[in-house]
Amino acid sequence: MGKSVSPNRLQAGDLVFYNTERPFSHVGIYLGDDRFIHAPKPGASVRVENMRSRYWQRRFDGARRIDPGHYRNEGG
């Protein structure tokens, strides 16, 4: 789903994936300026993180861009 995006081409709204327990086990939404928003775990508060922090850099698995026009329900 969507297309792969390199880290230097990220745009706000892109999905960023991390390996926190296993590959692609965690996802966030890129906000811009090397920041993303995510829920750290069930029941925890949503927060904004810096993608350039050592923790997140080491766990980065990739990013994907979803084309909203592709998934619109044209039939009503």
N, C-alpha and C positions, 0 to 999 in steps of 0.2 A: 504494500500500500504506500503510495507516495513515491517520491524519488530521493535517492541518496544525496546528501549535501555535505560538502567538505566543511570543516570547522571555520575556515577563513571566509566562507560564503554564507554563513548563517544569517537569517533574517528573523525579525520578531514573528513569533507564531510557529516557527519550526519546532519539531519534536526532537529532543536530545535524549539519548539512551546511555545508560550506565550499567556497569557490572558491579553491583553491590553484594550479591550473593552468588550469582551465576550470570552468564552473558545475557544482556538485555533484560535484566531483572528490575530495572528502575527507569522511569521516564519523567521528563520535565518539559516545560514549554519555554523556549528561548525568548527573552525579553529585549535583548539588545545590550550593547556595552558589556559583553561577556557575563551577563547575568541570566539566570533561569529561575523559574518558580516551580516548586514541587511540594508534595506531601511526603515528609521523611518516613512516616510509617502510619498505619491505621491508628486513628485517635489523636495523632500529633497535629499541631498547627501547621498550616501551609506556610512556607517561607521562601525567601529569595536567597539564592546562593551565587557566589562568584565561580564561574567555570574554570578560572585560572588558578584556583586554590589547588594545592598539591593533592589533596584527597580526591577531588573531582577529576583532575587531569589524569591521574593514574587509572581511573575507572571508566573513562569515556569509551563508549562502544560505537558511537556514530550518531548521525542525525538524518532526519527525513523531512521532506516538505510535502505537505498535503495540498492538493489543488482543490479548493472548495467547489469550484465550478464543475468539476468532474463528478462530484457526489450529490449534486442537487437533484431533488425529486421534481422533475419537469411535469409529471403527470398530475400533480396537485394532491 
